[in-house]
Amino acid sequence: MLKGIDKTLSAELLYVLMLMGHGDELVICDVNHPAATIAKKTTYGKLIDLSGCDIPRATTAILSLMTLDTFVDKPAMRMQVVGDPDGVVPIFARMQQAVDAAEGRSITIGAYERFEFYAAAERSFAIVRTSDPGPYGCFILKKGVA
């Protein structure tokens, strides 16, 4: 066992985090997201599963090792509620808390329309699917420089 590494993180996810460079993006999503299909188009090319873990817990674990990009205004993005771009669901506030706590500052989380989000996810480095039931548990984190 390694010291100081959150046990939520799998060996595969640790490997992916090490492969990523600054500016690379990581998708964290719920079980409803078409993650397996989209993951084939990412840089890593396959899905990373964090079964038994919800999105805020996965985010906290990931951000315990990965810094968000400070060179962009919105280093975290989410999917908008379909048909209601200003709509809010509970996961948005929970994710905001996790990101702010990990970074020790307020982070602006931007939003993509559903199909814009899918396109951005395809351009990401990798996709991490959690067991979070959703809905709208779809986020992209941009890696910064530690």
C-alpha positions in Angstrom: 0.0 0.0 0.0 1.2 3.5 -0.8 1.1 6.2 1.8 -0.8 9.4 1.3 -2.8 8.4 -1.8 -6.6 8.3 -1.5 -7.8 4.6 -1.6 -10.6 5.7 -3.9 -8.0 6.0 -6.7 -7.4 2.9 -8.7 -4.0 2.0 -10.1 -5.3 2.7 -13.6 -6.5 6.2 -12.7 -3.2 7.0 -11.0 -1.5 6.0 -14.2 -3.8 8.2 -16.3 -3.2 11.2 -13.9 0.5 10.7 -14.4 0.2 10.5 -18.2 -1.8 13.8 -18.4 0.0 17.0 -19.0 -1.1 20.6 -18.1 -4.1 21.6 -20.1 -5.3 18.0 -20.6 -8.9 17.4 -19.5 -10.5 14.6 -17.5 -14.2 13.8 -17.6 -15.9 12.6 -14.4 -19.4 11.4 -15.0 -22.4 9.5 -13.6 -23.6 6.0 -14.6 -26.1 7.4 -17.2 -23.4 9.2 -19.4 -22.5 7.3 -22.6 -19.0 7.0 -21.2 -18.0 3.7 -22.8 -18.8 5.0 -26.3 -17.2 8.4 -25.9 -14.1 7.0 -24.0 -13.1 5.2 -27.2 -12.5 8.6 -28.8 -10.4 10.1 -26.0 -6.6 10.2 -25.9 -6.5 7.3 -23.4 -9.0 5.4 -25.5 -10.8 3.4 -22.8 -13.1 3.9 -19.9 -11.9 4.1 -16.3 -14.5 2.8 -13.8 -14.7 4.0 -10.2 -17.5 1.7 -9.1 -19.0 2.4 -5.7 -18.0 6.0 -5.7 -20.0 9.1 -6.3 -18.9 12.2 -8.2 -17.9 14.5 -5.3 -15.9 11.7 -3.7 -14.1 10.9 -6.9 -13.4 14.6 -7.5 -12.0 15.0 -4.0 -9.7 12.0 -4.5 -8.6 13.1 -7.9 -8.0 16.7 -6.9 -6.0 15.5 -3.9 -3.3 14.8 -6.5 -4.2 17.0 -9.5 -4.2 20.8 -9.5 -6.8 22.6 -11.7 -5.5 24.9 -14.5 -5.0 28.5 -13.3 -4.4 29.9 -16.8 -8.0 29.6 -17.8 -11.2 31.3 -16.4 -13.1 28.0 -16.2 -11.0 25.0 -15.3 -14.1 23.0 -14.6 -17.1 22.5 -16.9 -20.4 20.8 -16.6 -23.4 19.8 -18.8 -26.4 22.1 -18.8 -29.8 20.8 -18.0 -31.5 20.0 -21.3 -34.2 22.5 -22.2 -33.3 24.7 -19.2 -29.8 26.2 -19.6 -30.1 28.0 -16.2 -31.5 24.9 -14.5 -29.9 23.6 -11.3 -29.7 20.0 -10.0 -28.3 19.0 -6.6 -25.0 17.6 -8.0 -24.0 21.1 -9.2 -23.7 22.4 -5.7 -22.1 19.3 -4.4 -19.4 19.4 -7.1 -18.9 23.2 -6.5 -18.2 22.4 -2.9 -15.7 19.6 -3.8 -13.8 21.7 -6.3 -13.6 24.8 -4.1 -12.5 22.8 -1.1 -9.8 21.0 -3.1 -8.4 24.2 -4.6 -8.8 26.3 -1.5 -10.5 29.0 -3.6 -13.7 29.7 -5.5 -13.7 28.0 -8.9 -16.0 29.1 -11.7 -17.6 26.0 -13.2 -18.7 26.8 -16.8 -21.4 24.9 -18.7 -21.8 23.3 -22.1 -25.0 22.4 -23.9 -25.5 18.6 -24.0 -24.0 17.9 -27.4 -21.2 20.5 -26.9 -20.4 18.6 -23.7 -20.2 15.3 -25.6 -17.9 16.8 -28.2 -15.6 18.2 -25.5 -15.6 14.8 -23.7 -14.4 13.2 -26.9 -11.5 15.6 -27.0 -10.6 14.9 -23.4 -7.7 12.8 -22.2 -9.8 10.2 -20.4 -13.2 9.5 -18.9 -13.9 8.3 -15.3 -17.3 6.8 -14.7 -18.6 6.7 -11.2 -21.6 5.0 -9.7 -23.3 8.3 -9.1 -26.9 8.0 -10.2 -27.1 11.5 -11.7 -28.8 13.2 -13.3 -26.5 15.7 -15.0 -23.4 14.4 -13.3 -21.2 15.3 -16.2 -18.0 17.3 -15.5 -14.7 18.1 -17.2 -11.6 19.1 -15.2 -8.6 20.8 -16.8 -5.3 19.8 -15.3 -3.0 22.5 -14.2 0.7 22.7 -13.2 1.4 21.6 -9.6 
